[in-house]
Amino acid sequence: MTQKSISGRDLSKTLTSEDLLGKDVIDFNSTVIGVVEKVLIDPKTLDFVGISIDKGFLKKGITIGRNYIEEIKEHAVFLKIRVSYEVKGKFVFDSEGKMVGRVSSVDLYENMNKIVSLMVRKNSLLFSGKQMIIPSRYIRTIGENVMLSVKKEDLR
């Protein structure tokens, strides 16, 4: 049965919260981030603001703003970005391929998906302390691992 709209607009192709809740959220590298847990709407403008993502048992959820969403399909929500928090747990290697350690946390710029620095749990006795901060300017690439643009010895 079709619903009638008092606005005069055709609402047959719109989405409801039921259409989004529980859908997989996939980043631009085809990695499943989690599932849509909530749909976020601005109470004043009534505009769609974004989604809240459940990442699973014992994992902290995240919120993704509307501008980071590429498209919503029948089976999933696709993002324009790689979620920076997904760097956590990856191995870090220096410019010569030497293991530096493993990312233990990510510091982001304000509420954006931009990395300021990585907290890395060290893998050797080269560094004083148990963890070190690596500024984003030293990050060359992020893929399966994090590759730095400097040597391990220059990180002190």
C-alpha positions as CSV (number, residue, x, y, z in Angstrom):
1,M,0.0,0.0,0.0
2,T,1.5,3.4,-1.0
3,Q,1.6,6.2,1.5
4,K,0.2,9.6,0.7
5,S,2.3,12.7,1.3
6,I,0.7,15.9,2.4
7,S,3.7,17.8,1.2
8,G,3.0,17.0,-2.4
9,R,6.4,15.4,-2.8
10,D,6.9,11.8,-4.0
11,L,8.2,10.0,-1.0
12,S,8.4,6.5,-2.6
13,K,12.2,6.7,-3.1
14,T,13.1,8.1,0.3
15,L,14.8,6.1,3.1
16,T,13.6,5.5,6.6
17,S,15.5,4.9,9.7
18,E,14.5,1.2,9.4
19,D,16.2,1.1,6.0
20,L,19.5,2.2,7.6
21,L,19.6,0.5,11.0
22,G,21.8,-2.6,11.0
23,K,23.3,-2.0,7.5
24,D,27.0,-2.7,7.1
25,V,29.2,0.5,6.9
26,I,32.1,0.0,4.4
27,D,35.0,2.4,3.9
28,F,36.6,3.3,0.5
29,N,39.0,0.4,0.9
30,S,36.1,-2.1,1.1
31,T,36.7,-2.7,4.8
32,V,33.6,-3.3,6.9
33,I,33.7,-0.8,9.8
34,G,30.6,-1.9,11.6
35,V,26.8,-1.5,11.4
36,V,24.6,1.5,11.5
37,E,23.3,1.8,15.1
38,K,21.6,5.3,15.0
39,V,20.6,7.8,12.4
40,L,21.5,11.4,13.5
41,I,19.2,14.3,12.6
42,D,19.6,18.0,13.5
43,P,16.7,18.9,15.8
44,K,16.5,22.5,14.6
45,T,16.9,22.1,10.8
46,L,15.7,18.5,10.6
47,D,18.6,17.8,8.3
48,F,20.3,14.4,8.2
49,V,23.6,14.9,10.1
50,G,25.2,11.4,10.0
51,I,25.2,7.9,11.5
52,S,26.5,6.3,14.6
53,I,28.3,3.0,14.0
54,D,28.4,-0.1,16.3
55,K,31.8,-1.7,15.8
56,G,31.0,-4.8,17.8
57,F,31.5,-6.3,21.2
58,L,34.0,-4.5,23.4
59,K,34.8,-1.9,20.6
60,K,34.0,1.7,21.0
61,G,31.5,3.0,18.4
62,I,32.1,6.0,16.2
63,T,30.0,8.7,14.5
64,I,30.3,9.4,10.8
65,G,29.2,12.8,9.4
66,R,27.0,13.1,6.4
67,N,29.9,14.6,4.3
68,Y,31.9,11.3,4.7
69,I,29.1,9.2,3.2
70,E,29.4,8.4,-0.5
71,E,26.2,6.5,-1.0
72,I,23.5,4.3,0.7
73,K,22.7,1.1,-1.1
74,E,20.1,-1.6,-0.3
75,H,22.7,-3.7,1.5
76,A,25.3,-1.2,2.9
77,V,26.4,2.4,3.5
78,F,29.5,3.3,1.6
79,L,32.0,5.9,2.8
80,K,34.2,8.3,0.9
81,I,37.0,7.8,3.4
82,R,39.1,5.4,5.3
83,V,38.3,5.8,8.9
84,S,41.4,7.0,10.7
85,Y,40.6,5.1,13.9
86,E,41.1,1.9,11.9
87,V,44.8,2.5,12.0
88,K,44.8,1.4,15.6
89,G,46.5,-2.0,16.0
90,K,48.5,-1.7,12.8
91,F,52.3,-2.2,12.7
92,V,54.5,0.8,12.1
93,F,57.7,0.6,10.0
94,D,60.3,3.2,9.4
95,S,61.7,4.4,6.0
96,E,64.1,1.5,6.0
97,G,61.5,-1.2,6.8
98,K,62.5,-1.6,10.4
99,M,59.7,-2.3,12.9
100,V,59.0,0.6,15.1
101,G,56.0,-0.8,17.0
102,R,52.2,-1.0,16.9
103,V,49.6,1.8,16.9
104,S,47.9,1.9,20.3
105,S,45.8,5.1,19.8
106,V,45.1,7.8,17.3
107,D,44.9,11.6,18.0
108,L,42.5,13.3,15.5
109,Y,42.2,16.9,14.6
110,E,39.0,18.2,16.3
111,N,36.0,16.2,15.1
112,M,37.5,15.4,11.7
113,N,39.0,12.3,10.1
114,K,42.5,13.9,10.0
115,I,45.3,12.3,12.0
116,V,47.4,14.6,14.2
117,S,49.6,11.9,15.6
118,L,49.8,8.2,16.4
119,M,50.7,6.8,19.8
120,V,52.9,3.8,19.1
121,R,53.8,1.1,21.6
122,K,57.5,0.6,20.9
123,N,59.0,-2.7,19.7
124,S,62.6,-2.2,21.0
125,L,64.7,-0.7,23.7
126,L,65.7,2.2,21.4
127,F,63.1,4.5,22.8
128,S,62.8,5.7,26.4
129,G,59.4,4.9,27.9
130,K,56.9,2.4,26.7
131,Q,55.1,4.4,24.1
132,M,56.0,7.2,21.7
133,I,54.1,9.8,19.7
134,I,54.6,10.0,16.0
135,P,53.4,13.2,14.3
136,S,51.4,12.9,11.1
137,R,54.2,14.6,9.1
138,Y,56.3,11.4,9.5
139,I,53.6,9.2,8.1
140,R,54.3,8.3,4.4
141,T,51.5,5.8,3.8
142,I,48.8,3.9,5.6
143,G,47.7,0.5,4.2
144,E,48.0,-2.9,5.8
145,N,50.7,-1.3,8.0
146,V,51.9,2.3,8.6
147,M,55.0,3.3,6.7
148,L,57.0,6.3,8.0
149,S,59.2,8.7,6.0
150,V,62.0,8.8,8.6
151,K,64.4,6.3,10.1
152,K,63.7,4.7,13.4
153,E,66.7,6.5,15.0
154,D,65.4,9.9,14.0
155,L,62.2,9.5,16.0
156,R,63.7,10.1,19.4
